[in-house]
Amino acid sequence: MLPSFIFVSVWLAQAAGALAAGPQPWQMNFQEAATPVMEDIVSFHNLLLVIEIIIVLFVLGLMLVIIVKFNSKANPVPSKTTHNTLLEVVWTVVPIAVLMVITVPSMKLLFFMDKAKNPEMTLKITGHQWYWTYQYPDNGDFEFDSNIVDAEDLEKGGKRLLEVDERVILPVNTEIRLLMTSDDVIHNWAVPSFGVKMDTVPGRTNEAWIKVTKTGTFYGQCSELCGVNHGFMPIRVDVVSKAEFAKWAAAAKIEYAAIEVAPKTESGNLATSKKLANTAKAIKLVQAAAHAPALVNMKGE
Amino acid sequence: MSELAHAGADGGHDHSPRGWKRWAYSTNHKDIGTLYTCIALVAAIVGGGMSMLIRLELTEPGIQFIEDFQFYNMVVTAHGFVMVFFVVMPALIGGFGNWFIPLMIGTPDMAFPRMNNVSFWLLAAGLVLLVTSTFIAGGAGTGWTVNPPLSNADFHPGMAVDFGILALHLAGASSILGAINFITTILNMRAPGMTIHRMPLFVWAMLITAFLLLMAIPVLAGALTMLLTDRNFGTAFFSPEGGGDPIFWQHLFWFFGHPEVYIMVIPAFGVISQIVTTFSNKPIFGYLGMAYAMSAIGFVGFIVWAHHMYTVGFNVETRAYFVIATMVIAVPTGVKIFSWLATMWGGSIDFKTPMLYAMGFIFLFTVGGVTGITLANAGIDQAFHDTYFVIAHFHYVLSIATIFAIYGGIYYWLGKMSGRQYSEAQGRWQFWITFVGVNVLFFPQHFLGMAGMPRRIPDYPDAYAGWNMVSSIGAAITLVGALLFLWILYRTVTAGAPAEDNPWGEGATTLEWTVPSPAPFHTHEVLPEMGDDMQPAE
């Protein structure tokens, strides 16, 4: 990959603005924060990073002094000092003080991110090998599956390994409770810009929350090893205005209900036909994996 | 190997077996130590080869070589197992421990020589089982944490996971027997005058490590057995369908798994302490603080396990406790770092290859340590959990720091073990190549992790291409360093200059430098007296 290509794409990505979040080439920092939790994570990390860089530079500095002053040529006769009570107390107490400084914002962040205070809606997320099911219990209780889009089916500008066929649509500036579970192995639903990363565990329901403050597109990936296609169950969330979301939800309720009703009238067994549809998708994925070179599309964007 | 010739000649006098029987039936701590070192070298080639395969696949986005993703997951899993159980532990504990504990405390051999033999062969059998598991039914693609339900019979129906479980059982039994041997030897067989508070810090480190093994491994063994019966006999310890809980497994695994990281790094602390004091020509600074800092790290290491599980859905108070408990470990770790620096301060330092590795260890362990502080905070861990940031963190403290201690320890003791001294110029080259390589390899992974790249994926979104390429170039440089090391090792044992009994001068005050090089088959047949000038005096 040519460096010029990389830098051009960095500029292009920056020029495009915040609309398409997700990782950028040569990125050295967090993805753009889009929730209060992620903003707090970023600012706490900025504090930690300063403290840690000071510690590392301090140790490095001492080592450089040692290398210059106490090599066998510069200092042929070693001292015999093996104790200095004051020094030993200082290097025990100062780290404790530093840790206490860290603990305060750490605890604030931890308790703030724990649970939604006044959730306005709930999104239920179920992990499967290897796709996600999203359910909107407060907006008509419809649900749909979200599968990866293969490299060869990507639309122009689509991000390889991050695009899905059915996106999650969520309203901006709305406190949303996320309920997560799994029906096979442990997965993990993670969207870096939201500061959310939660295991979906079979037999348990885990809770997280988001309040996205920006409209736009946000990407994530499964973050717990879940089998063969662990790397191929991405997450895409499109955050829209509340009005647009209401419109979408009303339409989605009919659309996804229609999809579910159709096979039901034919076969009379909704569960079986849904399972068949999912199996078909899984087979498609496995086939895609088997013909992996077809996935190679380095400059997909 | 010349060492064999020397020791073999001595062995003749002592009516010990010759040829293959000498090794297969060995009850001699030096021979068993050599066997452990050799098995670690073989496993390092296997595990290192696997890591190169991973980096080759990740060099560019898209699928390069590994089209079967189960194979990729298997390689990731086996790389972890091999490196933890069959490289780092055998090299530091089985290898250096067996060779130098009896020499350092002034005793002829380990307390239970025959058990020592069993201990080694259990480990060898474990390695065979583990390698076998990679060829069965697509291998175990579970990650080294073997989390159910992925590792149960529904999702890994073949025998691969069972073979893996049995491999760990054998390696664990080997470790428990080894730990019993070390504890008994160190507590009962020290030379007259060597009180607990006068033992070299390497001996302290091994004593603490042995206690950690003795308490942590049985928990792993219990968990593995439950997984085995879940898989084969219809129990449901970890299956929610039968009233079990997959998180229960993670508690048990990490109750073992966290002490395990100290089992790997505390012996490395011991090696580094010996090297630093030797080449600084100065007694260790704050000896008691160092010994009890290691003890404190070992103790606190048992009550922080759930910091590996911040995203499983704990209640917030539980996470708060584990944040604070985890950060406490930074205090004794800081004591160690500063005490090493204070030992060097005012010293007359000889920057030979082992010392370069020790200084590399101290600096890079600090780098890996501060990212550990980052990860200890459950709030921030929500951003970093299961990303490449975690990979960067634990490879800084394990792959870099403990491997530096192994490299450094081999350079430090090779003369005593083989009777031949490595070439200083070659050793320094090998250090600098490795130092540059590992940093180019692992530092960019911090950036990948911050940008959100998940672990254990065979292909990644195109935006992560740049730093992955840099990381793979670093892997190639590290590989050059590793190959150069093997060559230096080969040249040293076949054609190195004869080693003096004490090649390091006045700084080397521990008892292993009082016996000839190579150390004869039997040493300390007359118990040494601890003179007042013998390190360490507290």
Interface residues (C-beta under 8 A of the other chain):
Chain A: M1 I6 G22 P23 Q24 P25 W26 Q27 M28 N29 F30 Q31 V37 M38 D40 I41 F44 H45 L48 L49 I51 E52 I55 V56 V59 L60 L62 M63 I66 I67 F70 N71 S72 N75 P76 V77 P78 S79 K80 T81 T82 H83 N84 L87 E88 W91 T92 P95 I96 L99 I102 T103 S106 M107 L109 L110 F111 F112 M113 D114 K115 Q129 K159 R160 L161 L162 D184 V185 I186 N188 A190 P192 G195 V196 K197 M198 D199 V201 P202 G203 R204 N206 E207 Y219 G220 Q221 C222 S223 E224 L225 C226 G227 V228 N229 H230 G231 F232 A289 A290 A292 P293 L295 V296 N297 M298 K299 G300 E301
Chain B: E60 P61 G62 I63 E67 F69 Q70 N73 G141 T142 G143 N147 P149 L150 D154 F155 P240 E241 D245 P246 I247 S280 N281 K282 P283 I284 F285 G286 Y287 G289 T311 V312 G313 V316 R319 A320 V323 I324 M327 V328 A330 V331 G334 V335 I337 F338 L341 A342 M344 W345 G346 G347 S348 I349 D350 F351 M359 I362 F363 T366 V367 V370 T371 I373 T374 N377 A378 G379 I380 Q382 A383 H385 D386 T387 F447 M450 A451 G452 M453 P454 R455 R456 I457 P458 D459 Y460 P461 D462 A463 Y464 A465 G466 W467 M469
